[in-house]
């Protein structure tokens, strides 16, 4: 005779996996207390990344800035349709960072800063998915020798630097790209990965 109960080991594994996933996210208060460096001109950073990568929903853009807040490298990729998990996000971000810029692990103190812009549906309020991206960004920066910088969401309502309360209506998910800001050197070409990113590349070329 059989009964409709899962084996204790299966229940235990499922519960522990769920708990581990839940622990791989950062709450807004934890993020604010982490001493994340403030961007001097967040709108310029957001506008530049938006124009370079033309993000659509579920697109993440990780960018590396030098001490003068100039863009040194950036990469975009599309999030896979799976439950939000900071460990998976960390691995995806780390893979992109390794593709576009050498690590700074030999430095005693990080010099360059990585920021993350994530384009998603919904409003600017924090979600558990945001918390998982925050956890993933912080961990990826540690493993690549970078300072962990701002986490920015881009929605139909505009952009928002989470944990800082700074944001704006443009650019937003539906707005056309703005001209690049004037700088001493031309902007580096975007680095993308995956089939979805190839579509973004073609769109940017048109």
C-alpha positions as CSV (number, residue, x, y, z in Angstrom):
1,X,0.0,0.0,0.0
2,X,1.3,3.5,-0.9
3,X,0.5,6.9,0.6
4,X,0.6,10.3,-0.9
5,X,3.5,11.7,1.1
6,X,6.9,12.7,-0.3
7,X,9.9,11.1,1.3
8,X,11.3,13.1,4.2
9,X,14.6,13.6,2.3
10,X,12.8,15.1,-0.7
11,X,10.9,17.5,1.4
12,X,14.1,18.5,3.2
13,X,15.9,19.1,0.0
14,X,13.1,21.1,-1.5
15,X,12.8,23.2,1.7
16,X,16.5,23.8,1.9
17,X,16.8,24.8,-1.8
18,X,13.9,27.3,-1.3
19,X,15.5,28.8,1.8
20,X,18.9,29.1,0.1
21,X,17.3,30.9,-2.9
22,X,15.5,33.2,-0.5
23,X,18.7,34.1,1.3
24,X,20.4,35.1,-1.9
25,X,18.8,38.5,-2.1
26,X,19.3,41.8,-0.5
27,X,16.5,43.9,1.1
28,X,16.5,47.7,0.4
29,X,17.8,48.4,4.0
30,X,20.7,46.0,3.6
31,X,21.6,47.5,0.2
32,X,21.4,51.0,1.6
33,X,23.6,50.0,4.6
34,X,26.3,48.4,2.3
35,X,27.9,51.8,1.5
36,X,27.2,51.6,-2.3
37,X,29.0,54.6,-3.9
38,X,26.7,57.3,-5.3
39,X,26.7,58.1,-9.0
40,X,27.6,61.8,-9.6
41,X,25.4,62.0,-12.7
42,X,23.1,58.9,-12.8
43,X,20.9,60.3,-15.6
44,X,24.0,60.5,-17.9
45,X,25.0,57.0,-17.0
46,X,21.5,55.7,-17.6
47,X,21.1,57.6,-20.9
48,X,24.4,56.3,-22.2
49,X,23.6,52.7,-21.4
50,X,20.1,53.0,-22.8
51,X,21.4,54.5,-26.1
52,X,24.1,51.8,-26.5
53,X,22.1,48.7,-25.7
54,X,18.4,49.7,-26.4
55,X,17.2,47.4,-23.6
56,X,13.8,45.6,-23.7
57,X,12.1,43.9,-20.8
58,X,14.2,41.3,-19.0
59,X,17.4,42.9,-20.4
60,X,20.3,43.4,-17.9
61,X,23.2,45.7,-18.7
62,X,26.3,45.5,-16.5
63,X,28.8,48.4,-17.0
64,X,32.2,49.2,-15.5
65,X,33.1,52.8,-14.7
66,X,36.5,54.3,-14.0
67,X,37.1,56.6,-11.0
68,X,36.0,59.6,-13.1
69,X,32.7,57.8,-14.0
70,X,33.7,57.2,-17.6
71,X,32.4,54.0,-19.1
72,X,35.2,51.5,-19.7
73,X,33.1,48.4,-20.7
74,X,29.5,47.2,-20.8
75,X,27.6,44.1,-21.8
76,X,23.9,43.3,-22.1
77,X,22.1,40.0,-21.9
78,X,18.5,38.7,-21.6
79,X,17.4,37.0,-18.4
80,X,16.2,33.5,-18.8
81,X,12.6,32.7,-17.7
82,X,13.4,31.1,-14.4
83,X,12.8,31.9,-10.7
84,X,14.8,34.8,-9.5
85,X,18.0,33.5,-7.8
86,X,21.0,35.7,-6.8
87,X,23.5,32.9,-7.4
88,X,22.4,32.4,-11.0
89,X,22.4,36.2,-11.5
90,X,25.9,36.4,-10.0
91,X,27.1,33.7,-12.4
92,X,25.6,35.5,-15.4
93,X,27.0,38.9,-14.5
94,X,30.4,37.4,-13.7
95,X,30.5,35.7,-17.1
96,X,29.8,39.0,-18.9
97,X,32.4,40.9,-16.8
98,X,35.0,38.3,-17.7
99,X,34.2,38.8,-21.4
100,X,34.6,42.5,-21.5
101,X,37.2,43.6,-19.0
102,X,40.2,42.1,-17.0
103,X,39.7,41.5,-13.3
104,X,41.3,43.8,-10.7
105,X,41.9,41.1,-8.1
106,X,45.6,42.0,-7.7
107,X,44.7,45.5,-6.4
108,X,44.4,46.0,-2.7
109,X,41.5,48.3,-3.1
110,X,39.1,48.2,-6.1
111,X,39.4,51.2,-8.4
112,X,36.7,50.5,-11.0
113,X,33.0,50.3,-10.2
114,X,30.4,48.0,-11.7
115,X,26.8,49.2,-12.0
116,X,23.8,47.3,-13.2
117,X,20.8,48.5,-15.1
118,X,17.8,46.1,-15.4
119,X,14.9,46.8,-17.7
120,X,11.7,45.2,-16.5
121,X,7.9,45.5,-16.4
122,X,6.1,46.9,-13.4
123,X,6.8,50.0,-11.4
124,X,9.9,51.3,-9.6
125,X,9.1,49.6,-6.2
126,X,11.6,47.0,-5.0
127,X,10.8,43.4,-5.8
128,X,12.4,40.1,-4.8
129,X,13.8,39.9,-8.3
130,X,15.6,43.3,-7.7
131,X,16.9,41.9,-4.4
132,X,18.4,38.9,-6.2
133,X,20.0,41.1,-8.8
134,X,21.5,43.2,-6.0
135,X,22.9,40.1,-4.3
136,X,24.3,38.9,-7.6
137,X,25.9,42.2,-8.5
138,X,27.6,42.5,-5.1
139,X,29.0,39.0,-5.3
140,X,30.1,39.3,-8.9
141,X,32.0,42.5,-8.1
142,X,33.8,40.8,-5.2
143,X,34.9,37.9,-7.4
144,X,36.1,40.3,-10.2
145,X,37.9,42.8,-8.0
146,X,35.5,45.6,-8.6
147,X,33.5,48.0,-6.3
148,X,29.9,47.3,-6.2
149,X,28.0,50.2,-7.7
150,X,24.4,51.3,-8.2
151,X,21.5,49.1,-9.1
152,X,19.1,50.8,-11.5
153,X,15.7,49.7,-12.8
154,X,14.3,50.9,-16.1
155,X,10.5,50.6,-16.6
156,X,7.8,52.3,-18.6
157,X,7.6,55.0,-16.0
158,X,11.3,55.9,-16.2
159,X,14.5,54.9,-14.3
160,X,15.2,54.6,-10.6
161,X,18.4,54.1,-8.6
162,X,17.2,51.8,-5.9
163,X,18.3,52.6,-2.4
164,X,18.9,56.3,-3.3
165,X,15.5,57.6,-4.2
166,X,16.9,59.2,-7.4
167,X,15.2,58.7,-10.7
168,X,13.6,60.3,-13.7
169,X,11.0,59.8,-16.4
170,X,13.4,59.7,-19.3
171,X,14.9,57.6,-20.6
172,X,12.3,54.9,-20.1
173,X,11.5,51.5,-21.6
174,X,9.7,53.0,-24.5
175,X,11.6,56.2,-25.2
176,X,14.0,56.6,-28.2
177,X,17.7,56.7,-27.4
178,X,19.2,60.0,-26.6
179,X,22.4,61.3,-28.3
180,X,25.6,60.3,-26.5
181,X,27.0,62.8,-24.1
182,X,30.1,64.7,-25.4
183,X,33.3,63.2,-24.1
184,X,37.0,63.2,-24.9
185,X,36.9,59.8,-26.5
186,X,34.3,57.9,-28.4
187,X,32.1,55.5,-26.5
188,X,33.3,51.9,-26.4
189,X,31.2,49.5,-28.5
190,X,28.7,47.5,-26.5
191,X,29.4,43.8,-25.8
192,X,26.5,41.5,-25.9
193,X,25.9,37.8,-25.6
194,X,23.3,35.3,-26.7
195,X,20.8,35.1,-29.5
196,X,18.6,37.7,-27.9
197,X,21.5,40.1,-27.7
198,X,22.2,39.6,-31.5
199,X,18.7,41.1,-32.1
200,X,19.7,44.0,-29.9
201,X,22.9,44.5,-31.9
202,X,21.0,44.6,-35.2
203,X,18.5,47.0,-33.8
204,X,21.2,49.3,-32.6
205,X,22.8,49.2,-36.1
206,X,19.7,50.4,-37.8
